[in-house]
Amino acid sequence: MLSPIKGQTVIVTGGSKGIGKGIARVFARQGANVVIVARGEEAAQQAISELNAQGLNADYILADVSNWQDMQRMAEYVREKYGRIDVLCANAGIFPQARLSEMEPENWDQVMNTNLKSLFLSVKAVTPLMKAQGKGRIIVTSSITGPITGFPGWSHYGASKAGQLGFVKTAAIELARSGITINAVMPGNIYTEGLQDLGQEYLDTMAASIPLNRLGNVEDIGNTALFFASDEAGYITGQTIVVDGGQILPESLEALEGI
């Protein structure tokens, strides 16, 4: 059993939907004060309403994670309301598909700003208070796409996710003496709202390429983030955990035949 996280303050960027929403739900159910950071007010309000209806403590702030002033405002808002920032789940990200022949420079910049620059800005914004506390946990939502695998149309996304891991390694060294750890979760195929419209046949095909024969769920990622935020993970920093149902293990689809 992990040490209690009740009463701790947790920021989840991109927490109004998808994996971020699942992470927020996992921490809120453990009694944390969760602050969701999102750009869309309607989705943020819906996510908070769902958590509050379960008697959970959750709040939101509207902010652009790629904007430095917004990230400073985010950190100040949480400091004023809760007095501390215990955990940052740097989860915000986008994954529009565009092959190299079709991709424009502004498409590349948009993905890099949202996925990679935002990691730097959010970490920079929260670490002064974490340093003053003498303790903090930063958990990054990366991906198997980029660091380990590739997929047509996601060269910009893959580059941003690989870049996140490069950031984590050096940030871990710089923050360690302040009692702050930073680690990354690397999801495989996770069932989120964005997959619901693709049809059951497509989902079954995706699941067939995974040894556990199913897509992951958002709580799978949230539970891993919860471990990284725990006291039990206090001696782990600069590391990654792949959460993919074994997706990256087979060297070909033939390796899954007959199992």
C-alpha positions as CSV (number, residue, x, y, z in Angstrom):
1,M,0.0,0.0,0.0
2,L,1.3,3.4,-1.0
3,S,1.7,6.2,1.6
4,P,-1.4,8.4,1.8
5,I,-1.6,11.4,-0.5
6,K,-4.6,12.9,1.1
7,G,-4.4,16.7,1.5
8,Q,-1.6,17.1,-1.0
9,T,-2.0,19.6,-3.8
10,V,-1.8,18.2,-7.3
11,I,-1.7,20.1,-10.6
12,V,-2.7,18.2,-13.7
13,T,-2.1,20.1,-17.0
14,G,-4.4,19.0,-19.8
15,G,-6.6,17.5,-17.1
16,S,-10.1,18.1,-18.6
17,K,-10.2,15.1,-20.8
18,G,-8.4,11.9,-21.9
19,I,-5.5,10.6,-19.9
20,G,-5.2,13.9,-17.9
21,K,-8.8,13.5,-16.7
22,G,-8.0,10.0,-15.6
23,I,-4.9,11.1,-13.7
24,A,-7.0,13.8,-12.0
25,R,-9.6,11.3,-11.0
26,V,-7.1,8.9,-9.5
27,F,-5.5,11.6,-7.4
28,A,-8.8,13.1,-6.3
29,R,-10.1,9.7,-5.2
30,Q,-7.0,9.4,-2.9
31,G,-8.0,12.7,-1.2
32,A,-5.7,15.1,-3.0
33,N,-6.6,18.7,-3.8
34,V,-6.6,18.5,-7.6
35,V,-6.3,21.6,-9.8
36,I,-7.0,20.9,-13.5
37,V,-5.3,23.2,-16.0
38,A,-7.0,23.5,-19.4
39,R,-7.8,25.9,-22.2
40,G,-11.5,25.0,-22.8
41,E,-13.8,26.2,-20.0
42,E,-16.7,23.9,-20.9
43,A,-14.6,20.8,-20.7
44,A,-12.9,21.9,-17.5
45,Q,-16.2,22.7,-15.8
46,Q,-17.6,19.3,-16.9
47,A,-14.5,17.5,-15.5
48,I,-14.7,19.3,-12.2
49,S,-18.4,18.8,-11.9
50,E,-18.0,15.1,-12.3
51,L,-15.3,15.0,-9.5
52,N,-17.2,17.3,-7.2
53,A,-20.4,15.2,-7.6
54,Q,-18.4,12.3,-6.1
55,G,-17.5,14.4,-3.1
56,L,-13.9,14.9,-4.4
57,N,-11.9,18.1,-4.0
58,A,-11.1,19.5,-7.5
59,D,-10.8,22.9,-9.0
60,Y,-9.6,24.3,-12.4
61,I,-7.8,27.2,-13.9
62,L,-7.9,28.2,-17.6
63,A,-4.4,28.7,-19.0
64,D,-2.3,28.2,-22.1
65,V,0.4,25.8,-21.1
66,S,2.7,27.1,-23.8
67,N,2.5,30.7,-22.4
68,W,5.0,31.6,-19.7
69,Q,2.7,34.3,-18.1
70,D,-0.1,31.8,-17.9
71,M,2.1,29.2,-16.2
72,Q,3.3,31.8,-13.6
73,R,-0.4,32.7,-13.0
74,M,-1.2,29.0,-12.6
75,A,1.5,28.5,-10.0
76,E,0.5,31.6,-8.1
77,Y,-3.2,30.7,-8.1
78,V,-2.4,27.3,-6.5
79,R,0.0,28.8,-4.0
80,E,-2.5,31.4,-2.9
81,K,-5.4,28.9,-2.6
82,Y,-3.6,25.9,-1.1
83,G,-0.3,27.2,0.2
84,R,1.8,24.6,-1.5
85,I,2.3,22.5,-4.7
86,D,3.2,18.9,-4.0
87,V,2.8,17.3,-7.4
88,L,2.8,18.5,-11.0
89,C,1.5,16.1,-13.5
90,A,2.7,17.6,-16.8
91,N,0.3,15.9,-19.1
92,A,-0.9,18.5,-21.6
93,G,-0.4,17.4,-25.2
94,I,-1.8,17.3,-28.7
95,F,-1.4,14.7,-31.5
96,P,-2.7,16.0,-34.8
97,Q,-1.6,13.8,-37.7
98,A,0.3,15.2,-40.6
99,R,2.8,13.4,-42.8
100,L,6.1,15.2,-43.6
101,S,4.9,16.0,-47.2
102,E,1.9,17.8,-45.8
103,M,3.2,19.2,-42.5
104,E,3.7,23.0,-42.4
105,P,6.3,24.7,-40.0
106,E,3.4,26.1,-38.0
107,N,2.1,22.6,-37.4
108,W,5.5,21.5,-36.1
109,D,5.7,24.6,-33.8
110,Q,2.2,24.1,-32.4
111,V,3.0,20.5,-31.3
112,M,6.4,21.4,-29.9
113,N,4.9,24.4,-28.0
114,T,2.1,22.4,-26.5
115,N,3.9,19.2,-25.8
116,L,7.5,20.1,-25.1
117,K,7.8,23.8,-24.3
118,S,4.9,23.5,-21.9
119,L,6.8,21.0,-19.9
120,F,9.7,23.4,-19.4
121,L,7.4,26.3,-18.6
122,S,5.2,24.4,-16.1
123,V,8.2,22.9,-14.3
124,K,9.9,26.3,-14.2
125,A,6.8,27.8,-12.7
126,V,6.2,25.3,-9.9
127,T,9.8,24.5,-8.8
128,P,10.4,27.6,-6.7
129,L,7.7,26.7,-4.3
130,M,8.7,23.0,-4.3
131,K,12.3,24.1,-3.5
132,A,11.0,26.2,-0.6
133,Q,9.1,23.2,0.7
134,G,12.1,20.9,0.3
135,K,10.1,18.4,-1.6
136,G,8.1,17.9,-4.8
137,R,7.1,15.4,-7.4
138,I,6.9,16.0,-11.1
139,I,5.4,13.3,-13.4
140,V,5.5,13.7,-17.2
141,T,3.1,12.0,-19.6
142,S,5.3,11.0,-22.5
143,S,4.6,8.2,-24.9
144,I,6.0,5.0,-26.5
145,T,5.6,6.9,-29.8
146,G,8.9,8.8,-30.4
147,P,11.2,7.4,-27.7
148,I,10.6,3.7,-28.8
149,T,8.2,3.4,-31.7
150,G,7.2,5.5,-34.7
151,F,3.9,6.0,-36.6
152,P,3.2,7.7,-39.9
153,G,1.9,11.3,-39.4
154,W,3.4,11.7,-36.0
155,S,7.0,12.8,-36.6
156,H,6.3,16.1,-34.7
157,Y,4.5,14.3,-31.9
158,G,7.2,11.6,-31.6
159,A,10.0,14.2,-31.6
160,S,8.2,16.1,-28.8
161,K,7.8,13.0,-26.7
162,A,11.4,12.0,-27.1
163,G,12.4,15.5,-26.2
164,Q,10.4,15.3,-23.0
165,L,12.6,12.3,-21.9
166,G,15.8,14.3,-22.7
167,F,14.5,17.1,-20.5
168,V,13.6,14.7,-17.7
169,K,17.1,13.3,-17.4
170,T,18.9,16.6,-16.9
171,A,16.1,18.2,-14.9
172,A,16.3,15.2,-12.5
173,I,19.9,16.1,-11.8
174,E,19.3,19.8,-11.3
175,L,16.3,19.3,-9.0
176,A,17.5,16.4,-6.9
177,R,19.3,18.4,-4.2
178,S,16.1,20.3,-3.6
179,G,14.2,17.1,-2.8
180,I,12.3,17.2,-6.1
181,T,12.0,14.1,-8.3
182,I,10.9,14.0,-12.0
183,N,9.9,10.9,-13.8
184,A,7.9,10.0,-16.9
185,V,5.1,7.6,-17.8
186,M,5.1,6.2,-21.3
187,P,1.6,5.1,-22.4
188,G,0.9,2.8,-25.2
189,N,-2.6,2.6,-26.7
190,I,-5.0,4.0,-24.1
191,Y,-8.8,4.1,-24.6
192,T,-9.9,7.7,-24.4
193,E,-12.8,9.8,-25.7
194,G,-10.8,10.4,-28.9
195,L,-11.0,6.7,-29.9
196,Q,-14.8,6.2,-29.4
197,D,-15.7,7.3,-32.9
198,L,-13.2,5.1,-34.7
199,G,-15.4,2.0,-34.5
200,Q,-15.2,-1.3,-32.8
201,E,-13.4,-3.0,-35.7
202,Y,-10.6,-0.5,-35.4
203,L,-10.3,-0.9,-31.7
204,D,-10.2,-4.7,-32.0
205,T,-7.4,-4.4,-34.5
206,M,-5.4,-2.2,-32.1
207,A,-6.0,-4.6,-29.2
208,A,-4.9,-7.5,-31.3
209,S,-1.4,-6.1,-31.5
210,I,-1.1,-5.9,-27.7
211,P,-0.1,-9.1,-25.8
212,L,-2.6,-8.4,-23.1
213,N,-5.2,-8.2,-25.9
214,R,-6.8,-5.0,-24.8
215,L,-6.3,-1.2,-24.8
216,G,-5.2,0.4,-21.6
217,N,-7.5,2.7,-19.6
218,V,-6.8,6.1,-18.3
219,E,-6.6,4.8,-14.7
220,D,-3.7,2.6,-15.7
221,I,-1.7,5.8,-16.4
222,G,-3.1,7.6,-13.3
223,N,-2.1,4.7,-11.0
224,T,1.5,4.8,-12.4
225,A,1.6,8.6,-11.8
226,L,0.3,8.0,-8.3
227,F,3.2,5.6,-7.6
228,F,5.7,8.2,-8.8
229,A,4.1,10.8,-6.5
230,S,4.3,8.5,-3.4
231,D,6.9,8.5,-0.7
232,E,7.7,4.9,-1.8
233,A,9.1,6.3,-5.1
234,G,11.1,9.0,-3.3
235,Y,14.4,7.4,-4.4
236,I,13.4,7.2,-8.1
237,T,14.2,10.1,-10.4
238,G,15.0,10.6,-14.0
239,Q,13.3,7.3,-14.9
240,T,10.5,6.1,-17.1
241,I,7.8,3.4,-16.9
242,V,6.2,2.0,-20.0
243,V,2.5,1.2,-19.6
244,D,1.4,-0.5,-22.8
245,G,0.2,-4.0,-22.1
246,G,3.4,-5.4,-23.6
247,Q,2.8,-3.6,-27.0
248,I,6.4,-2.9,-27.7
249,L,7.6,-6.4,-26.9
250,P,6.7,-8.5,-30.0
251,E,9.2,-8.1,-32.9
252,S,6.3,-8.8,-35.3
253,L,2.6,-9.6,-35.3
254,E,3.6,-13.2,-36.0
255,A,5.1,-13.3,-32.5
256,L,1.5,-13.0,-31.1
257,E,0.0,-15.8,-33.2
258,G,-1.1,-18.8,-31.1
259,I,-0.6,-17.3,-27.7
